[in-house]
Amino acid sequence: MSLPERDGDGYLTDMSLWTEEVGRAMAEADGVELDDAKWNQIIKAREYYEEFNVVPPIRKFAKHIGEDQKEMFKMWMTGPMKPITKYGGLPKPTGCV
């Protein structure tokens, strides 16, 4: 599958081209394994974005989905909102990531 165009940070340049298949293929291309827990967070971030039209900061998002922020950092090995938004076809998070 050929991936839609991405910017220098690996985010989709056109959010409307996102599908689950695209999200998984982007992660695969980046060498990131998406298990069910990670995928669940990606879907919840998309739902949050659809409802509030904003990417939540990690503290707010962790609370929103009832996850421990530290556990999310461990799971993603990085600031969680970056891969979550990237593979969820969402805009880049602003502020601290």
matplotlib code that plots the C-alpha trace (Angstrom):
import matplotlib.pyplot as plt

x = [0.0, 1.4, 1.1, -0.5, 1.9, 3.4, 5.3, 8.8, 7.6, 5.6, 2.2, -0.4, -0.5, -4.2, -6.0, -9.0, -6.9, -6.6, -8.1, -7.3, -5.2, -3.3, -2.6, -1.3, 0.8, 2.4, 3.3, 4.7, 6.8, 8.2, 9.0, 6.4, 4.3, 0.7, -0.9, -4.5, -3.8, -2.0, -4.6, -7.4, -5.6, -5.4, -9.1, -10.0, -7.8, -9.7, -13.0, -11.8, -10.6, -14.0, -15.9, -13.7, -11.8, -8.5, -5.7, -5.6, -2.5, -1.3, -2.5, -6.0, -6.1, -4.8, -7.5, -10.1, -9.5, -8.7, -5.1, -2.0, 0.1, 3.4, 2.2, 1.4, 5.0, 6.4, 4.1, 5.0, 8.7, 8.2, 5.7, 2.6, 0.6, 3.0, 2.7, -1.0, -1.8, 0.5, -0.9, -4.4, -4.2, -4.6, -2.8, 0.5, 0.0, 1.0, 2.8, 4.5, 4.3]
y = [0.0, 3.4, 5.9, 9.3, 12.3, 13.0, 16.0, 16.0, 14.7, 11.9, 13.4, 13.2, 16.5, 15.8, 14.5, 13.4, 10.6, 8.8, 5.3, 2.6, 0.9, 4.0, 4.5, 1.0, 1.2, 4.5, 2.9, -0.1, 2.2, 3.9, 0.5, 1.1, -1.9, -1.0, -3.5, -3.3, -1.0, 1.5, 1.3, 1.8, 5.0, 6.2, 5.6, 7.4, 10.4, 10.6, 10.5, 13.3, 15.3, 14.8, 15.9, 18.9, 19.7, 19.9, 17.5, 17.1, 17.5, 14.2, 14.9, 15.7, 12.8, 10.2, 11.4, 11.4, 7.7, 6.6, 5.7, 6.3, 9.0, 7.3, 4.0, 5.6, 7.0, 3.6, 2.0, 4.4, 4.9, 8.6, 11.4, 9.5, 12.2, 12.4, 8.8, 8.7, 11.8, 10.8, 7.3, 8.6, 11.1, 14.0, 17.4, 17.6, 18.3, 21.8, 22.7, 20.0, 16.6]
z = [0.0, -0.8, 2.0, 1.5, 1.6, 5.1, 6.4, 7.8, 11.1, 9.5, 10.0, 7.1, 5.1, 4.5, 7.5, 5.4, 3.9, 7.2, 7.5, 10.0, 7.3, 6.6, 10.4, 10.8, 7.6, 8.8, 12.1, 10.3, 7.9, 11.0, 12.7, 15.5, 16.7, 17.4, 19.9, 20.9, 23.9, 21.7, 18.9, 21.5, 22.6, 19.0, 18.4, 21.7, 20.7, 17.4, 19.2, 21.5, 18.6, 16.8, 19.9, 21.0, 17.7, 19.6, 20.4, 24.2, 26.3, 27.7, 31.2, 30.1, 27.7, 30.2, 32.6, 29.9, 29.0, 32.6, 32.0, 34.1, 32.3, 33.4, 32.0, 28.7, 28.5, 29.2, 26.7, 23.9, 25.0, 24.3, 24.7, 23.9, 22.2, 19.3, 18.0, 19.1, 17.0, 14.1, 13.6, 14.3, 11.4, 13.8, 13.9, 15.7, 19.4, 20.5, 23.7, 25.8, 24.3]

ax = plt.figure().add_subplot(projection="3d")
ax.plot(x, y, z, "-o")
ax.set_aspect("equal")
plt.show()
